[in-house]
């Protein structure tokens, strides 16, 4: 029986990496540690080739359980003691999370691997990467073993919380790939190379020499039942193996959902007023960069791209407002929700709510001249306030 040993990648050294915003500068090759060894799978049968899988990148951290093997669904890990039973959350912002995800998704776009940031709730298997604070560790990422043929499809691997999408996505992909049965290779442009010497790496469609350690010592390989389907003994084609395991990409056919949380439907407000237009967007592949289209009646008044609906309507002129908000995900699936409210002329008195008179009174504002009706068409474009979230480049 093989004893599970960790796969360790990218020890952290200030001399090796300089992080500037979301970019990473490599001053010298980043050396990785000895590759992992596989665990025995007992009576496990081979995974059916060509079946899609899910990669759950967990940015929220987890309390780990030991003594129950490796089971992402129950946060079980044979490496739990490495982290004193806990991995802290990623402390970066939402835009950094999106940038990391876009890089991971780009490298997996040829394969049937769906990348999500919410734990799947159905009975499907998934690999979990815990991307966060690993505590006092000298490595950047670790997997429990190389899982030849992905016989155990619910493994958990770990990645330190890099802000750079370039570094973070490479560590995520290499540790996930170890749990799918891929080993290190002597190829600088492949994600499975044990050095970070180039800025762009991917799963390459080339037979590359398998190496046993960071001295690039060639070896015959461990998972040859899969490797030799595409290459000579001692070589690995990472692209072909990924395609063999998971098949072609799975189209995104599920539309996002939108719940408008502000303003209240049918609410009344007195001009002038600053009115938040906010809502919760959700999707099976959240998070994404969504295309928002905001209509007043049949007129488009704003078309932002953002991670959420978070706008401020400043001084919309008096009138009845029927807004329709359309949200489209990156695959073009869309949903629509509507909201209606009324802006009363300056100096108007709001109808008093007997159950909440104070709240109604708090909506009364005055002191400025009414705006002309043409102001509304420019209102959101010129005076919207929303959190900045421009589309990051796939590799930064």
C-alpha positions in Angstrom: 0.0 0.0 0.0 1.2 3.5 -0.9 1.3 5.9 2.1 -0.3 9.3 1.2 2.3 12.0 1.1 1.6 15.6 0.3 2.2 17.3 -3.1 4.0 20.5 -2.3 4.2 23.4 -4.7 5.9 26.9 -4.6 7.5 27.6 -1.3 7.1 31.3 -0.5 10.1 33.5 -0.7 10.3 37.3 -0.9 13.4 36.9 -3.0 11.6 34.8 -5.6 8.3 36.8 -6.0 7.4 40.4 -5.9 3.7 41.1 -5.9 2.6 44.5 -7.2 -1.2 44.9 -7.2 -2.5 42.0 -9.2 0.7 41.3 -11.1 3.6 39.0 -10.2 7.2 39.5 -11.2 9.4 36.4 -11.1 12.9 37.3 -10.2 14.2 33.7 -10.2 12.6 30.3 -10.8 10.3 29.2 -8.0 11.3 25.8 -6.8 8.7 23.2 -6.0 9.1 20.3 -3.7 9.1 16.5 -4.3 6.1 15.4 -6.2 3.3 13.4 -4.4 2.9 9.7 -4.1 -0.5 8.0 -4.7 -2.7 6.5 -2.1 -4.0 2.9 -2.4 -7.6 2.8 -3.6 -8.5 -0.6 -2.4 -11.4 -2.0 -4.3 -12.2 1.4 -6.1 -13.1 0.9 -9.7 -11.7 3.1 -12.5 -13.5 6.4 -13.1 -15.6 6.4 -16.2 -13.7 8.3 -18.8 -15.3 11.4 -20.3 -17.5 12.3 -17.4 -17.6 16.1 -16.5 -16.6 17.2 -13.0 -16.8 20.2 -10.8 -14.0 22.2 -9.2 -15.1 24.1 -6.1 -12.7 26.9 -5.3 -13.5 27.7 -1.7 -12.5 31.2 -0.7 -14.3 31.2 2.6 -12.2 28.8 4.6 -13.2 25.7 6.5 -13.0 23.8 9.7 -11.4 20.5 8.7 -12.2 17.0 10.0 -9.6 14.2 10.5 -10.1 10.5 10.7 -12.6 10.4 7.9 -10.2 10.2 4.9 -10.4 12.7 2.1 -14.0 13.8 1.4 -14.6 17.4 0.2 -18.4 17.1 1.0 -17.7 16.7 4.7 -14.5 18.8 4.9 -12.5 15.6 5.7 -8.8 15.6 4.9 -5.8 13.5 5.8 -3.9 16.8 5.9 -6.1 18.4 8.5 -3.4 18.3 11.1 -1.0 20.3 8.8 -3.4 23.3 9.4 -4.4 22.6 13.0 -7.8 21.7 11.6 -8.6 25.1 10.1 -8.0 27.1 6.9 -8.8 30.8 7.1 -10.7 32.7 4.3 -9.1 34.6 1.5 -8.9 38.3 2.5 -8.7 39.7 -1.0 -11.5 41.6 -2.7 -14.2 40.4 -5.0 -12.4 41.7 -8.1 -9.3 39.7 -7.2 -11.5 36.6 -6.8 -13.0 37.1 -10.2 -9.5 37.6 -11.8 -8.3 34.3 -10.2 -11.4 32.5 -11.4 -11.1 33.8 -14.9 -7.6 32.5 -15.2 -8.6 29.1 -13.8 -11.6 28.9 -16.2 -9.5 30.0 -19.2 -7.0 27.1 -18.6 -10.0 24.6 -18.2 -12.0 25.9 -21.1 -11.3 22.8 -23.3 -12.5 20.3 -20.7 -15.6 19.3 -18.9 -14.6 21.0 -15.6 -17.1 23.5 -14.2 -15.5 26.0 -11.8 -17.7 27.3 -9.0 -17.3 29.3 -5.8 -20.4 27.9 -4.0 -20.4 24.4 -2.5 -22.5 22.2 -4.7 -25.7 21.1 -2.9 -26.7 18.1 -5.0 -25.2 14.7 -4.9 -22.5 15.2 -7.6 -18.9 14.7 -6.8 -16.5 17.6 -6.8 -12.9 18.5 -6.0 -12.4 21.3 -3.5 -9.5 23.7 -3.4 -9.3 25.6 -0.2 -7.8 29.0 -1.2 -7.0 30.9 1.9 -4.8 31.4 5.0 -2.9 28.1 5.5 -1.2 29.4 8.7 2.5 29.0 9.3 3.4 27.0 6.2 6.4 27.2 3.9 4.6 25.9 0.9 2.1 27.5 -1.4 -0.1 24.6 -2.2 -0.5 20.9 -1.2 -2.6 17.9 -2.3 -2.9 14.6 -0.4 -1.6 12.4 -3.3 -1.7 11.9 -7.0 -5.0 10.2 -7.6 -4.4 8.0 -10.6 -7.4 8.2 -12.9 -9.3 10.3 -10.4 -10.6 7.2 -8.7 -11.6 9.3 -5.7 -13.4 12.3 -7.2 -14.1 14.2 -3.9 -10.6 15.1 -2.8 -9.5 18.3 -1.1 -6.3 20.2 -1.9 -5.0 23.5 -0.5 -3.6 26.8 -1.9 -2.1 29.8 -0.1 -4.0 33.0 -0.6 -2.2 34.8 -3.4 -3.7 38.0 -4.7 -2.1 37.5 -8.1 -4.3 35.7 -10.6 -1.2 34.4 -12.4 0.3 32.7 -9.4 -3.0 31.8 -7.7 -4.5 30.1 -10.7 -1.3 28.1 -11.4 -1.2 26.7 -7.9 -5.0 25.9 -7.9 -4.7 24.1 -11.2 -1.6 22.1 -10.3 -2.9 20.9 -7.0 -6.3 20.1 -8.5 -4.6 18.2 -11.3 -2.6 16.1 -8.8 -6.0 14.9 -7.3 -7.0 14.0 -10.9 -3.8 11.9 -11.5 -1.4 14.2 -13.3 2.3 14.3 -12.3 5.1 16.9 -12.6 6.7 17.2 -16.0 9.9 18.8 -17.4 8.1 21.4 -19.6 8.3 25.1 -18.6 5.0 26.0 -20.3 2.9 23.2 -18.8 0.9 23.7 -15.6 2.5 20.5 -14.2 6.1 21.8 -14.4 7.7 21.9 -10.9 9.1 25.4 -11.5 7.4 28.7 -12.1 9.7 30.2 -14.7 7.3 31.6 -17.2 4.3 33.8 -16.8 1.9 31.8 -18.9 1.4 28.1 -18.4 -1.4 25.7 -19.5 -2.3 22.1 -20.0 -0.2 21.4 -23.2 -1.1 18.8 -25.9 2.5 17.4 -26.0 4.1 14.3 -24.5 6.5 15.6 -21.8 9.0 13.8 -19.6 7.7 13.0 -16.1 10.0 14.1 -13.4 10.3 12.9 -9.8 11.5 16.0 -8.1 12.7 19.6 -8.5 16.1 18.3 -9.8 14.1 17.3 -12.8 15.1 13.7 -12.4 13.3 11.7 -15.0 11.1 8.8 -13.8 8.9 6.2 -15.3 5.9 7.7 -13.7 3.2 6.4 -11.3 -0.1 6.7 -13.2 1.0 4.8 -16.3 -2.4 3.2 -16.8 -3.5 6.6 -18.0 -0.2 8.2 -19.2 0.5 5.3 -21.7 -2.9 5.8 -23.4 -1.3 8.8 -25.1 2.5 8.7 -24.6 5.5 6.4 -24.2 6.3 5.2 -20.8 7.8 8.0 -18.7 5.9 10.7 -20.5 2.6 12.6 -19.9 0.3 14.6 -22.1 -1.7 16.8 -19.7 -4.2 18.1 -22.3 -5.1 14.6 -23.6 -5.4 13.2 -20.1 -7.7 16.0 -19.0 -9.9 15.6 -22.1 -9.9 11.8 -21.5 -11.0 12.2 -17.9 -13.6 14.9 -18.2 -14.6 15.2 -21.9 -15.3 18.4 -23.8 -16.5 21.6 -22.1 -20.0 21.7 -20.6 -22.1 24.5 -22.0 -23.6 27.0 -19.5 -27.4 26.9 -20.1 -28.6 28.2 -16.7 -29.7 31.8 -16.4 -28.8 33.9 -13.4 -31.3 35.1 -10.9 -31.9 38.6 -9.6 -33.6 39.7 -6.4 -34.1 43.5 -6.3 -33.6 44.6 -2.7 -34.0 48.4 -3.1 -36.1 50.4 -3.6 -39.2 48.9 -2.1 -41.8 48.0 -4.7 -44.4 50.7 -5.0 -42.6 53.0 -2.6 -43.0 56.8 -2.7 -40.2 59.3 -2.3 -40.0 63.1 -2.3 -37.7 65.0 -4.7 -34.8 65.6 -4.2 -33.7 62.1 -3.1 -30.7 59.8 -3.5 -32.3 56.4 -4.1 -30.3 53.1 -4.0 -30.9 50.6 -6.8 -29.6 47.3 -5.5 -30.1 43.6 -6.0 -28.6 40.2 -5.4 -27.4 38.3 -8.5 -26.9 34.6 -8.2 -25.8 32.0 -10.7 -24.7 28.3 -10.8 -21.3 29.6 -11.9 -21.1 32.6 -9.6 -19.1 34.7 -9.5 -19.0 36.2 -13.0 -18.9 39.6 -14.6 -22.6 40.2 -15.5 -23.9 42.5 -18.2 -26.7 44.7 -16.8 -29.2 46.5 -18.9 -31.5 49.0 -17.2 -34.7 50.1 -19.0 -37.2 52.8 -18.1 -40.3 51.8 -20.0 -38.7 50.9 -23.4 -35.7 53.2 -23.1 -32.2 51.9 -22.1 -30.8 54.3 -19.6 -27.7 52.3 -18.5 -25.6 49.3 -19.5 -23.0 48.6 -16.9 -20.9 45.4 -16.4 -20.5 44.5 -12.8 -20.4 41.7 -10.3 -23.6 42.9 -8.7 -26.4 45.4 -9.0 -25.3 48.3 -6.8 -26.2 51.8 -8.1 -27.3 55.1 -6.7 -30.1 57.1 -8.4 -29.5 60.7 -7.6 -32.4 63.1 -7.9 -34.6 61.4 -10.4 -37.2 64.0 -11.4 -40.8 63.6 -10.1 -42.9 61.0 -11.9 -43.9 57.3 -12.0 -40.9 55.0 -12.6 -41.2 51.5 -14.0 -37.7 50.1 -14.3 -36.8 46.7 -15.8 -33.3 45.3 -15.1 -31.9 42.6 -17.3 -28.9 40.5 -16.2 -26.9 38.3 -18.6 -24.1 36.0 -17.5 -20.9 35.4 -19.5 -22.6 32.7 -21.6 -25.4 35.1 -22.6 -28.1 33.5 -20.4 -30.3 36.3 -19.1 -33.1 37.0 -16.6 -35.3 40.1 -16.1 -36.9 41.7 -13.0 -38.9 44.9 -12.7 -39.4 47.5 -10.0 -41.9 50.4 -9.8 -41.7 53.5 -7.5 -42.9 57.1 -7.4 -41.0 60.4 -7.0 -43.3 63.1 -5.7 -42.7 66.8 -6.3 -40.6 68.8 -3.9 -42.4 69.8 -0.8 -44.9 66.9 -1.0 -45.9 65.1 2.2 -45.7 61.4 2.1 -48.7 59.4 3.1 -48.1 58.4 6.7 -47.8 54.7 7.5 -49.5 54.1 10.8 -47.3 51.2 11.6 -44.1 53.0 10.7 -44.6 56.7 10.7 -41.0 57.5 11.6 -39.7 55.6 8.6 -42.1 57.4 6.2 -41.1 60.8 7.7 -37.5 59.9 7.1 -38.0 59.8 3.4 -39.0 63.5 3.2 -36.2 65.6 1.7 -36.2 69.0 0.2 -34.1 72.1 -0.3 -33.1 72.0 -4.0 -34.8 73.0 -7.2 -36.5 70.3 -9.3 -34.5 68.9 -12.2 -35.8 69.0 -15.7 -37.1 65.8 -17.3 -34.1 65.5 -19.6 -31.9 65.0 -16.5 -33.2 61.5 -16.0 -31.7 60.2 -19.3 -28.3 61.3 -18.2 -28.8 60.7 -14.5 -27.4 57.2 -14.1 -24.7 57.7 -16.6 -23.3 60.8 -14.9 -24.1 60.3 -11.3 -24.2 56.5 -10.6 -22.3 55.2 -7.8 -21.2 51.6 -7.9 -18.3 49.5 -6.8 -15.6 49.5 -9.4 -15.3 46.1 -11.1 -13.8 46.3 -14.6 -13.1 43.1 -16.5 -9.6 41.8 -15.4 -7.4 40.4 -18.1 -7.3 36.6 -18.1 -3.7 36.7 -16.9 -2.4 39.6 -15.0 
